[in-house]
Amino acid sequence: MHVDEAIRSRKSVRRFLPASVPSSVVQHILSVAARAPSGNNVQPWKVYAVAGEARQRLCDAFIEAATHEPDRHQPEYAYYPTTWVEPYLERRRRCGFGLYASLGIARDDAAARERQMLRNYTFFDAPVGLLVTLDRRLNTGSFMDLGMFIQNIMVAARAQGLHTCAQAAFAWFHKVARAQLPISDHEILACGIALGHEDLSAPENAFITERTDVETFASFHGFDTAR
């Protein structure tokens, strides 16, 4: 798959088929992703890959915590702003409304929205779950390094015919993850990534978020526009 096609066809898949993904494929994806750049080549990331019974135990623990004690859990970093401003607020709304509309969930159906939210903690049924961490002893720049690494994982997965969903929702339940996996105190749980084969029959997977035109976010200076 050409890299352009891998990037353009990447999307957040929220329902996966049960078909397994060989560990050799997961290892290959992570090996390719590890070529991501990082400041002074510090490579600040770690990945905990789970499948089979280990994945099920982890998902069960996440669901238990998210269902019965969500107020006891908080992320170790702020992903979203405390106050939303435009144009980000409107983009966020369109994303949320579009997803729920694809699932036939009404805006005032709190129970259905909660059920959909909880599906995060089963990796949307993907057979492989990845938890990605960052060493907290580093600084803000390493978050940029981590973002490039995560993007590489998702693009490399597309090259293998697989799909992903990056999930910040796991950051809230880092204590649960630490009880299940050998995550050190030096690590921040940044996100999870669902990895597997897309369920093409799922309506939520047909929902594709829009992107702004290049002219919206970029300006060009000193170019010869005639060429």
C-alpha positions as CSV (number, residue, x, y, z in Angstrom):
1,M,0.0,0.0,0.0
2,H,1.4,3.4,-1.0
3,V,2.0,5.6,2.1
4,D,-0.5,8.2,0.8
5,E,-3.2,5.6,0.6
6,A,-2.4,4.2,4.0
7,I,-2.7,7.7,5.6
8,R,-5.9,8.6,3.7
9,S,-7.6,5.3,4.4
10,R,-6.7,5.4,8.1
11,K,-9.8,6.0,10.3
12,S,-11.1,5.4,13.7
13,V,-12.7,1.9,13.5
14,R,-15.1,1.3,16.4
15,R,-16.2,-2.3,15.6
16,F,-13.8,-5.1,14.7
17,L,-14.2,-8.7,13.5
18,P,-13.0,-11.5,15.9
19,A,-10.4,-12.6,13.4
20,S,-7.1,-12.9,15.2
21,V,-3.9,-11.0,14.3
22,P,-0.7,-13.0,14.5
23,S,1.9,-11.8,17.0
24,S,4.4,-11.6,14.2
25,V,2.3,-9.0,12.5
26,V,2.0,-6.9,15.6
27,Q,5.7,-7.1,16.1
28,H,6.3,-6.1,12.5
29,I,4.0,-3.1,12.9
30,L,5.7,-1.9,16.1
31,S,9.2,-2.4,14.5
32,V,8.2,-0.2,11.6
33,A,6.6,2.4,13.9
34,A,9.7,2.5,16.0
35,R,11.4,4.4,13.1
36,A,9.4,7.5,14.3
37,P,11.7,10.5,15.0
38,S,12.3,11.6,18.5
39,G,14.4,14.4,20.0
40,N,18.0,13.2,20.3
41,N,16.6,9.8,19.5
42,V,15.4,9.2,23.1
43,Q,12.5,7.0,21.9
44,P,10.4,7.8,24.9
45,W,7.6,5.2,24.3
46,K,6.7,1.8,25.6
47,V,3.9,-0.5,24.4
48,Y,2.0,-3.2,26.2
49,A,0.3,-5.5,23.7
50,V,-2.5,-7.8,24.9
51,A,-4.5,-10.5,23.2
52,G,-6.4,-13.6,24.2
53,E,-7.0,-14.2,27.9
54,A,-4.7,-11.3,28.9
55,R,-6.8,-8.9,26.9
56,Q,-10.0,-10.3,28.3
57,R,-8.9,-9.9,31.9
58,L,-7.7,-6.4,31.2
59,C,-11.0,-5.4,29.5
60,D,-13.0,-6.9,32.3
61,A,-11.1,-4.9,34.8
62,F,-11.6,-1.7,32.8
63,I,-15.3,-2.3,32.4
64,E,-15.7,-2.9,36.1
65,A,-13.9,0.3,37.1
66,A,-15.7,2.4,34.4
67,T,-19.1,1.0,35.4
68,H,-18.9,1.0,39.2
69,E,-16.2,3.5,40.3
70,P,-15.5,6.0,37.5
71,D,-15.2,9.0,39.9
72,R,-12.2,7.4,41.5
73,H,-10.1,7.6,38.4
74,Q,-8.4,10.5,36.7
75,P,-5.9,10.8,33.9
76,E,-2.3,11.8,34.6
77,Y,-2.3,14.5,31.9
78,A,-4.9,16.9,30.5
79,Y,-5.9,15.8,27.0
80,Y,-8.7,18.3,26.4
81,P,-9.0,22.0,27.4
82,T,-11.0,23.1,30.4
83,T,-12.7,25.7,28.2
84,W,-13.5,25.0,24.6
85,V,-13.1,27.7,21.9
86,E,-13.9,27.9,18.2
87,P,-13.2,26.3,15.8
88,Y,-12.4,23.3,18.0
89,L,-15.8,23.2,19.8
90,E,-17.8,23.0,16.6
91,R,-15.5,20.3,15.2
92,R,-15.8,18.3,18.4
93,R,-19.6,18.6,18.2
94,R,-19.8,17.5,14.6
95,C,-17.6,14.5,15.4
96,G,-19.7,13.4,18.4
97,F,-23.1,14.1,16.7
98,G,-22.0,12.3,13.5
99,L,-20.8,9.2,15.4
100,Y,-24.0,8.9,17.4
101,A,-26.2,9.6,14.4
102,S,-24.5,6.7,12.5
103,L,-25.4,4.4,15.4
104,G,-29.0,5.7,15.6
105,I,-28.4,7.1,19.1
106,A,-30.4,10.2,20.0
107,R,-28.8,13.1,21.6
108,D,-30.9,12.7,24.8
109,D,-30.4,8.9,25.1
110,A,-27.9,9.0,27.9
111,A,-28.0,5.2,28.5
112,A,-27.2,4.4,24.9
113,R,-24.3,6.9,24.9
114,E,-22.9,5.3,28.0
115,R,-23.1,1.9,26.5
116,Q,-21.2,3.1,23.5
117,M,-18.6,4.8,25.6
118,L,-18.0,1.6,27.6
119,R,-17.2,-0.2,24.3
120,N,-13.9,1.7,24.4
121,Y,-12.8,-0.6,27.2
122,T,-13.2,-3.7,25.1
123,F,-11.0,-2.2,22.4
124,F,-14.2,-2.1,20.3
125,D,-14.0,-5.9,20.1
126,A,-10.5,-5.8,18.5
127,P,-8.5,-9.0,19.1
128,V,-5.4,-6.9,19.9
129,G,-5.1,-4.0,22.3
130,L,-2.1,-1.8,22.7
131,L,-1.5,0.4,25.7
132,V,1.1,3.1,25.0
133,T,3.0,4.9,27.7
134,L,5.4,7.8,28.0
135,D,8.2,8.3,30.6
136,R,7.0,11.1,32.9
137,R,10.6,12.1,33.7
138,L,10.8,13.7,30.2
139,N,9.2,16.9,29.0
140,T,6.5,18.3,26.7
141,G,8.6,17.7,23.6
142,S,8.4,14.0,24.2
143,F,4.6,14.1,23.7
144,M,5.3,15.2,20.1
145,D,7.7,12.2,19.7
146,L,5.0,9.9,21.1
147,G,2.4,11.3,18.7
148,M,4.6,10.5,15.7
149,F,5.1,7.0,17.0
150,I,1.4,6.4,17.5
151,Q,0.7,7.7,14.0
152,N,3.3,5.3,12.6
153,I,1.6,2.4,14.3
154,M,-1.7,3.3,12.7
155,V,-0.2,3.8,9.2
156,A,1.9,0.6,9.5
157,A,-1.3,-1.3,10.5
158,R,-3.0,-0.1,7.3
159,A,-0.1,-1.4,5.2
160,Q,-0.9,-4.8,6.7
161,G,-4.6,-4.4,5.8
162,L,-5.6,-3.7,9.4
163,H,-7.4,-0.9,11.1
164,T,-7.0,0.9,14.4
165,C,-8.6,3.3,16.8
166,A,-6.5,5.5,19.1
167,Q,-8.3,5.8,22.4
168,A,-7.4,8.4,25.0
169,A,-10.2,6.9,27.2
170,F,-7.8,4.5,28.7
171,A,-5.8,7.2,30.3
172,W,-8.4,7.7,33.0
173,F,-7.9,4.1,34.2
174,H,-4.1,3.9,34.5
175,K,-4.4,2.4,38.0
176,V,-6.4,-0.5,36.5
177,A,-3.8,-1.0,33.8
178,R,-1.0,-1.0,36.4
179,A,-2.7,-3.7,38.4
180,Q,-2.7,-5.9,35.3
181,L,0.5,-5.1,33.5
182,P,4.1,-4.3,34.5
183,I,3.8,-0.5,34.0
184,S,6.4,1.3,36.1
185,D,5.7,4.4,38.2
186,H,7.8,6.3,35.7
187,E,5.3,5.8,33.0
188,I,2.2,7.8,32.1
189,L,-0.5,5.8,30.3
190,A,-1.1,8.0,27.3
191,C,-3.6,6.0,25.3
192,G,-4.8,2.7,24.0
193,I,-5.0,1.5,20.4
194,A,-7.4,-1.1,19.2
195,L,-5.9,-3.2,16.4
196,G,-7.6,-5.7,14.1
197,H,-9.8,-6.3,11.0
198,E,-12.6,-3.8,10.4
199,D,-16.2,-5.0,10.6
200,L,-17.5,-3.6,7.2
201,S,-21.1,-4.2,8.2
202,A,-20.9,-1.9,11.2
203,P,-22.6,1.5,10.5
204,E,-20.3,3.4,12.9
205,N,-17.3,2.4,10.6
206,A,-18.9,4.2,7.7
207,F,-18.7,7.4,9.6
208,I,-15.7,9.3,8.3
209,T,-14.7,12.6,10.0
210,E,-14.0,15.6,7.7
211,R,-10.8,17.5,7.3
212,T,-10.3,21.1,6.6
213,D,-8.7,22.3,3.3
214,V,-5.0,23.0,3.4
215,E,-5.7,26.7,2.9
216,T,-7.5,26.7,6.3
217,F,-4.4,25.8,8.3
218,A,-1.4,26.6,6.1
219,S,0.0,29.7,4.5
220,F,2.6,29.8,1.8
221,H,5.3,32.4,1.5
222,G,7.9,32.9,-1.3
223,F,6.6,30.1,-3.6
224,D,6.2,30.5,-7.3
225,T,2.5,30.0,-7.7
226,A,2.8,29.7,-11.5
227,R,4.5,26.3,-11.1
